Amino acid sequence: MINATRKSVWPALGPLTPRGVAAYAYAPFGRLLTTQLIVALVSAAAIVWFFKTGWCPVVREAIRQLPDGTQVQDQRLAWKGAAPLLLAENQFLALTMDPEKARTLGTIADVRVQIQKQEITICSLFGCCFFAYPKGWSVALDRTNLEPWWGAREFAILAAAAIATMLALILGWVVLATIYFAIVYLIAYVLNRDLTWGGGWRLAAAALMPGALFLTLGIVIYGLQGIGLVRLVMVFLLHFLIGWIYIFLAPVFLARADSVQALGRNPFGAPDESQSEKPGNPFSGRR
């Protein structure tokens, strides 16, 4: 009777408001998991859309510019064309061929991939990473070989990106909720709100989803060239702050512990109506 009353106060329809986040404390775990999967799917769709429209066209165009005979063998690049050469670029990605590390090509892209004689260099706002060619690696980097290879695997690569995004989000939510739920329980205790440890974990997990949706919106706006990479980084940092805001606000909307006790809740058995006539025990613990 009590559980049904508490659940009907604020149905867990979605994590878009502090009240909605608070409702997940009383909702079944399956409802939380369903909502997490929906949010993760939306985020993964945004990532796939960005890769499909922002990066894949550059990769396809760069492959068309590769001359025959280009290959990597014995950890060295064999390049027969002019160098350095800008293969393809847009605002998001640039692919260049720079065997001698001349680095004289100016690009406007946020991410720059330079194919060099002994390594591949990836540069962005955060600096550069260097990846040496693996030992024993022999691969042809010309249009004749790469164009059909990419055409056959582009969908699989995008699908892998979607799966990786969903798994990373869900794993991140589990880890962060496990860290945050004690804070949620402490806030609820101070505010005299009815909350179990399990309910605190569900509330903490639900509080992380508004930030994920905010970050997803930022990725879409970035893909539409509405913001630059610097502002996207700011959006990424803000999405953590949004989670904290919901963690501190949502417990305010939980049911008061004394109102639940007034309905006769007994954590060790069925409610006893006769207990309502007896004075309360000031030394009794609160769930």
N, C-alpha and C positions, 0 to 999 in steps of 0.2 A: 504494500500500500504506500509506504513512504517513498520507495524508489520510483514508483510510477508518478507520485506527486512531484518529486524533484525533477524528473525527466521532462515533465510536461510544462515546467516553468519556462525554460528557454530551449526549445527543440534545437538539436545540433544540425542546423540547415547548412552551415558553411562557416569557414573561418575568416570572414571578411570584416567582422566587427569584434571588439572585446567581448561583447555579450555572446556572440556565436562561438568564440573560442572557449569561453567558460562552460558552455553547454557540453563540450566534449569530455569534461570531467565526469559527467553522469551518463554519457552515451556508451554503448557497447564498443569494444575495441574494433570490431569489424567495420563500424561506421567510420572510425578514424582512419583505418587502413584504406577503405574505399576512397575517402577524400584525399589521402596522400597519393594514391595511385592516379587519381584524376589530375591533381596538381602537377605531379611528376610527368604525366603524359603531355600536359599542356606545355611544360617547360621543354621537354624533349622535342616536341613539334616545333617550337621556336628555334631551337638549336639547329635542327635539320633544315628548316626553312632558310636560316642564315647561311649555313654551309652550301646549300643548293643554289642560292641566288648570289651569294657574295664571294665564295671561294671556288666552287666547281667551274664556273665559266672561265676563270683565270687559268686553272689547271688545264682545261681542254685547249685553250688558245696557246698556252706555253708548249704543250705537246706538239701542236701543229708547227711550231717554229724550230723544232729540233731537227738538225740535218742527219742524214743516214750515216751510220758508222760511229755515232756517239755511244760510248760504253764506259762502264767502270770495271776494271780488272786489276787484280793485284793491288788493291787499295789506291788506285790512281785513276783519274778521269782522262779518257782519250777524247779530245774535242777537236773537230776539224773545221769549225766555222770561225767567224770573226769573234773577237772577245775584247773587252766585256760586252755582253749583249743583254738587253732587256727583253725577255721572252714575252711577258704579259703582265699587266697590272691593272688594278682599280684602286679605289680608296681603301679597301680592306687588305688586299694581298698583292704582293709583287714577287715574281719569279725571275731571277737573273742568272746568267751563266758568266762566271767570273773566275776562270781557272787560275789566273796569276794573282788574284786578290788585289786587283787594281782599285776597286771600290770607287770608281769615278762616276758611276751611274747614280743620278739623283732620282728618287722615287717619292711619291706622295702617299704610299701605302702605309697602313698601321703595322702590318707584319711583312717582313722582307725575307725571302728565302734565297740564299746565294749558293749556287752549285759551284764548288771550287775543286781544285785538282785532287786534294786528299781528304776533303771533308765537306759537309753541308753546314752552312751557318744560317741560323734563324735569329733575326733581330726584331725588336719591337721597343715599345716605350720602357720596358723593364730591363733592357739590355740584350745581350746576344748569348745564344747557346751554340755549341759546336759539337757535331756528330761525325766522327771519323767513319770512313767506309769499313765495314766488317772484313776481317780476314777471310780470304777464300771466297769473297762475294764477287760474282761475275754477272753483270746484268747489262742489257742493251738499253740505252737511253735515247733511242731515236723514235721518230714518228711511226715508223712501220711496226714496231713492237709495242710501244706504249699506248698508242691510240686504241687498238682493240682490247688491250689489257684493262685500261681504265674504263672503257665502255661496258665491259662485262662485269666490272666490280664496283662501279660507282654506287649503285643501289645498295649493295651489301655494306659498303663503307658507311653510307648514311644510316643504314639500319643499326650498324654497330655503334655509331655515335649516339643514336637515340637510346639504345639499351644501356650504354655506359652512363648517359646522363641520368636516366631513371634510377639506376642502381646507386650512383654516387649521391643523388639527392636523398633517397630513402636511408642509405647508410649514414649520411650526415645528420639527418633528422633523428635517427636512433641514438647516435652518439651525443648530440647536443641536448636532446631531451633527457637523457640519463644524467647529464651534467646539471641541467637547469631545474629538474623537478623538485629537488630539495629546497631550492629558493622559492618555488611556487608554494610548496607546502608550508614553509615558514611564513610567507606573506598571508596565506589563508588562516593560519593559526593566530597571527597577530590581529587580523580583522575579524576573528571569531566566525569563520566561514566553515561550512561542512565540506570536508575534503578528505579522501583517503589517499594513501601513497600512490596507488594505481591511478586514481583520478588525477593526481598531480602530474604524473608522467604523461597521461593523455593530454592534459591541458598544455603542458610544456611543448609536446610534439605539435599540437594544433597551432600554438602561437608562432611557430616557425614558418608556417605556410604563407601568411600574408607577405612576409619578406621575400619568399621565393617567387610569388606572383609579381611583386614589384620589380624584382630583378629580371624576370621574364619579359615584362613590359619594356624595361630598359633595353634588353637585347633586340626586341622588335624595332624600337625607335632607332637604335644604332644601325640596324640593318636597312632601315629606310633613310639613313643619312640625316636623321633629325638631331643626333648628338654625335660627338666625336669620342675617341677612345678614352680621353682623360675623364670626360663626364661619365662614361660607362664605368670606369673604375670607381668613381664617386658613388654611382648607383650600387655597385657591388658592396662597397663599405656600408652604405646606408641600409642595405637590406638586413644586415646584422642588427643595427640599431632598432629597426622596426620590430624585430623579434623580441628584443628586450622590452620595448614599450608595451607590447601585448602581454608579455609575461607579468609585468607589474600592474597592468590595468585589468586584465581578465579576472583575477581573483575577487575584485570588487563586486562582480556580478554573480558570484556563487551564492547559494542559499545560506542564510544565517544558521549557525549550528544550534542556537537556542530555539529557533522556530521549528527545526527538525525534531529536536528533543521533545518539544511540546506536543508533538503528534504521537509520542509514546514510543520512540525508537529505542530498542534494547539490542546492543550489539551481540549479546550472548544468548538471545532467545526471542520468542514471540512477544509482542507488546503486551503489557499487563495494564489494563485500564485502572486497576486499583492503585497503581503506583502514582497516578496523577493526583490523588488526594493527599499523598504524603509529601512533607516538605523535602526539598532537594537536599542532596548531600554535597556540602561545599568542597569535600575532599575527593569526590568522584572524578575520574579522568574523562576527558572529552576525546572522542574519536578523531 
